[in-house]
Amino acid sequence: MPVAASSDVVTENTAPVLDHGFLALDGAFADDLAVVNAARVSFNVASEELSERDEGLIRFLMRDRHGSPFEHGYFRFLVKAPIFVVREHHRHRAGHSYNEWSGRYSKLDAEFYLPDFVRTQVGKPGAYRFEPVDPAVRDQARAEIRAAAESAFEAYERMLEQGVAKEVARTVLPLALYTKYFWSCNPRSLMHFCGLRNSEQAQYEIREYARAAEGFLERLMPVTHAAFVANGRVAP
Ligand SMILES: Cc1cc2nc3c(=O)[nH]c(=O)nc-3n(C[C@H](O)[C@H](O)[C@H](O)COP(=O)(O)OP(=O)(O)OC[C@H]3O[C@@H](n4cnc5c(N)ncnc54)[C@H](O)[C@@H]3O)c2cc1C
């Protein structure tokens, strides 16, 4: 599979996310046949093309939670996301690798997430609903977020000009700041991530990234993805 984006350039393998972010499939080595052959090696046999019987095997593996045959694929993404999304994303440990832009080594860009969907929280912890606020409140909230981000970035630049180290100056920057990182995972770990984060319980912003990631899974591994959905979107 092909290489996609390693910059902000939008290609067919780049899904724009939020106002300035994206999820780009930078490389992949993943298909349904690898799942089947990882399972069939138990009997020292292999398929060259995916048959209906193989598709049934994938559904069985998913349903009965035989997870390891789903680990023999590889997705490498370049992600541009606000820091608060990254904090949630990087909690996913098993089968995930990350390398992020360092604010110690280079100056960060003045790019901030300005929420379109400004909402209010209704209900109890664990069962919140989120409803849009009135347009006037939304405009005021967006103005507050923008002003705070701009003011923080001005302070950051002032400190840099005075010779303060980047690692110290960056401490004034807000969670809305965009950063970039490589994220690699296997199909099983990707499904676990999507099950938790492309979910109504997850925060809207990370859900947008998980939805984009799930789209790539569906494109490269359609049978696996369909079985995942049929299994209640629970990873094996
Ligand atoms: C809606 C939502 C709300 C959340 N709220 C909070 C919150 O308020 N505070 C907070 O801190 N986090 C919160 N999280 C993060 C959550 O607790 C997990 O850290 C995150 O979802 C990653 O899930 P995971 O550990 O299953 O994934 P991974 O780290 O990818 O692990 C995958 C699986 O591997 C196994 N595993 C991995 N590591 C271990 C280990 N050390 N020991 C045993 N088994 C292991 C487990 O079976 C695990 O499910 C929230 C997540 C969601 C989706």
The ligand as a MOL file (V3000), in Angstrom:
LIG
                    3D

  0  0  0     0  0            999 V3000
M  V30 BEGIN CTAB
M  V30 COUNTS 53 58 0 0 0
M  V30 BEGIN ATOM
M  V30 1 C -15.1340 7.4990 27.2380 0
M  V30 2 C -13.8030 7.4120 27.9220 0
M  V30 3 C -13.5870 8.0940 29.0950 0
M  V30 4 C -12.3420 8.0170 29.7300 0
M  V30 5 N -12.1460 8.7170 30.8880 0
M  V30 6 C -10.9560 8.6560 31.5040 0
M  V30 7 C -10.7000 9.3900 32.7180 0
M  V30 8 O -11.5760 10.0660 33.2320 0
M  V30 9 N -9.4720 9.3100 33.2680 0
M  V30 10 C -8.4750 8.5230 32.7480 0
M  V30 11 O -7.3770 8.4770 33.2870 0
M  V30 12 N -8.6740 7.8280 31.6020 0
M  V30 13 C -9.8740 7.8680 30.9740 0
M  V30 14 N -10.0640 7.1780 29.8130 0
M  V30 15 C -8.9490 6.4150 29.2490 0
M  V30 16 C -9.1190 4.9110 29.5420 0
M  V30 17 O -9.0980 4.6350 30.9130 0
M  V30 18 C -8.0190 4.1110 28.8310 0
M  V30 19 O -6.7530 4.5160 29.3330 0
M  V30 20 C -7.9950 4.3120 27.3510 0
M  V30 21 O -9.2990 4.2520 26.8220 0
M  V30 22 C -7.1420 3.2070 26.6950 0
M  V30 23 O -7.8540 2.0040 26.8040 0
M  V30 24 P -7.1090 0.6170 27.0490 0
M  V30 25 O -6.2910 0.6630 28.2990 0
M  V30 26 O -8.1490 -0.4530 26.9620 0
M  V30 27 O -6.2120 0.5490 25.7350 0
M  V30 28 P -4.6840 0.0110 25.5820 0
M  V30 29 O -3.7910 0.7840 26.4670 0
M  V30 30 O -4.3980 0.0440 24.1280 0
M  V30 31 O -4.7830 -1.4540 26.0980 0
M  V30 32 C -5.5200 -2.4300 25.3520 0
M  V30 33 C -5.8350 -3.5940 26.2680 0
M  V30 34 O -4.6230 -4.2310 26.6730 0
M  V30 35 C -4.7450 -4.6530 28.0260 0
M  V30 36 N -3.7700 -3.9210 28.8400 0
M  V30 37 C -3.0100 -2.8490 28.4400 0
M  V30 38 N -2.2150 -2.4740 29.4350 0
M  V30 39 C -2.4770 -3.2660 30.4730 0
M  V30 40 C -1.9910 -3.3350 31.8020 0
M  V30 41 N -1.0850 -2.4860 32.2800 0
M  V30 42 N -2.4830 -4.2840 32.6170 0
M  V30 43 C -3.4200 -5.1480 32.1740 0
M  V30 44 N -3.9550 -5.1440 30.9290 0
M  V30 45 C -3.4700 -4.2050 30.0990 0
M  V30 46 C -6.1730 -4.3540 28.4600 0
M  V30 47 O -6.9780 -5.4660 28.1740 0
M  V30 48 C -6.5500 -3.2140 27.5550 0
M  V30 49 O -7.9520 -3.0550 27.3530 0
M  V30 50 C -11.2990 7.2410 29.1810 0
M  V30 51 C -11.5240 6.5490 27.9850 0
M  V30 52 C -12.7560 6.6190 27.3560 0
M  V30 53 C -12.9710 5.8760 26.0480 0
M  V30 END ATOM
M  V30 BEGIN BOND
M  V30 1 1 1 2
M  V30 2 1 2 3
M  V30 3 2 2 52
M  V30 4 2 3 4
M  V30 5 1 4 5
M  V30 6 1 4 50
M  V30 7 2 5 6
M  V30 8 1 6 7
M  V30 9 1 6 13
M  V30 10 2 7 8
M  V30 11 1 7 9
M  V30 12 1 9 10
M  V30 13 2 10 11
M  V30 14 1 10 12
M  V30 15 2 12 13
M  V30 16 1 13 14
M  V30 17 1 14 15
M  V30 18 1 14 50
M  V30 19 1 15 16
M  V30 20 1 16 17
M  V30 21 1 16 18
M  V30 22 1 18 19
M  V30 23 1 18 20
M  V30 24 1 20 21
M  V30 25 1 20 22
M  V30 26 1 22 23
M  V30 27 1 23 24
M  V30 28 2 24 25
M  V30 29 1 24 26
M  V30 30 1 24 27
M  V30 31 1 27 28
M  V30 32 2 28 29
M  V30 33 1 28 30
M  V30 34 1 28 31
M  V30 35 1 31 32
M  V30 36 1 32 33
M  V30 37 1 33 34
M  V30 38 1 33 48
M  V30 39 1 34 35
M  V30 40 1 35 36
M  V30 41 1 35 46
M  V30 42 1 36 37
M  V30 43 1 36 45
M  V30 44 2 37 38
M  V30 45 1 38 39
M  V30 46 1 39 40
M  V30 47 2 39 45
M  V30 48 1 40 41
M  V30 49 2 40 42
M  V30 50 1 42 43
M  V30 51 2 43 44
M  V30 52 1 44 45
M  V30 53 1 46 47
M  V30 54 1 46 48
M  V30 55 1 48 49
M  V30 56 2 50 51
M  V30 57 1 51 52
M  V30 58 1 52 53
M  V30 END BOND
M  V30 END CTAB
M  END
